[in-house]
Amino acid sequence: MPISIPLVLVLSQRRLDVISVHLFERKLVVRTGLFFPIEKTIPLEKITDVSMSDGPVMRFFGLKQLRFETA
């Protein structure tokens, strides 16, 4: 148990470090993945809704969740 807590904290921080979001003129590119990188490209004309949320734990760490709905 004492080893798992620091390990989870380090891996969580690494996971946040590898997330990147780039907004271009006609698309949104999201890159994520610690061990298996994933890149998603979303054309801006396909985005129908953008929502932002955060819970008490996320607020404590200064994090927010963005969700993009597409057609």
VENPE-V581232 format. One record per residue. N is the residue number from 1. PSI is psi in whole degrees, -180 to 180 (* if undefined). Layout:
n = {N;N}
psi = {PSI;PSI}
This chain:
n = {1;2;3;4;5;6;7;8;9;10;11;12;13;14;15;16;17;18;19;20;21;22;23;24;25;26;27;28;29;30;31;32;33;34;35;36;37;38;39;40;41;42;43;44;45;46;47;48;49;50;51;52;53;54;55;56;57;58;59;60;61;62;63;64;65;66;67;68;69;70;71}
psi = {-47;-28;-33;-34;-50;-35;-44;-42;-42;-46;-36;-43;-41;-40;-41;-34;-29;-5;130;144;128;130;119;-178;-38;2;161;127;124;124;132;172;116;-49;-32;95;139;135;126;132;125;117;136;-32;-14;-15;124;-24;142;128;150;135;160;145;-178;-39;-43;-39;-39;-38;2;34;153;154;124;135;129;124;136;157;*}
